[in-house]
């Protein structure tokens, strides 16, 4: 699937210190905040009037959560530069994160201009949520280094990044991107075949289609359908995905047991899933339903509430993972002491806790 003919030596992700964020708005500013928290040199470019000030406000809003989750000592939310011209902004960049509007004609004009001034080993990653990498790189002198690095909103909090190489990217470009995203604390996954919407958005779209269909059929209100996710499977999905969820649902027999006993029922549910007709009336019903669910809270209040809870969840996961790692180290130390002093009591040792 990937071209391995040239420029197939990965750029050492640990050596990437200078990042250009092309296109600020919400996604780009969130990326910039994350990169700053990891101690990287950041240049931001956006043609919109007032983009520099808007970017700083979004970075400032993201900073408390990043401080709580952990950042490099000395990280500074103001230690970035704004350069309006995207071509000038990528000068000396070692990695480019592009966040231009979600349209082929915009990105296909922007990416070749950036590509023309960069060394061939510098990866250009697009944050596109559904476009194809092989089409985005059309017109580029080095299409082999153009990949998709699709984050989930907000990028400074949600760990997921979908990396797609498409038909033209080299293995080196994909590996560089995967390594870089890991180095800044993300959880990259490689999408091995180009499909519109990648993976996570297709999964979201499938669930949302059925949620809309249930509204259309009058099965439940918008708020209750949302609660059916947030107060049920959504809590499990914060920890494990659908396959592992049903593996655990199978008890000691795991997924094999689950499939043996419940697959016939699940297949009947699949057969009954609907395709909604997005009439103006249904769209208005959805909008009215979500406004009622918001119950007077502003968009800013809702986003702040969401991000606060996301930070709590991420901090809890990090704390549990650290405790589990320490418990494993304690077990390994106990075993090592038992092997070293099998016939007598071991000497007193102060263990790090």
Secondary structure, DSSP 8 states (H G I E B T S, - for coil): ----SSS-S---GGG--EEEEE--HHHHHHHHHHHHHTT-EEEEE--STTHHHHHHHHHHHHHHHHHHH---TT--TT-EEE-SSHHHHTTT-SEEEE---S-HHHHHHHHHHHHTTS-TTSEEEE--SS--HHHHTTT-TTGGGEEEEEE-SSTTT--EEEEE-TTT--HHHHHHHHHHHHHTT-EEEEE-S--TTTTHHHHHHHHHHHHHHHHHTTSS-HHHHHHHIIIIIHHHHTTS-HHHHHHHHTGGGHHHHHHHHHHHHHHHHHHH-------HHHHHHHHHHHHHHHTT--HHHHHHHHHHHHHHHHHHHHHHHHHHHHHHHHHHHHHHHHHHSSSS---------
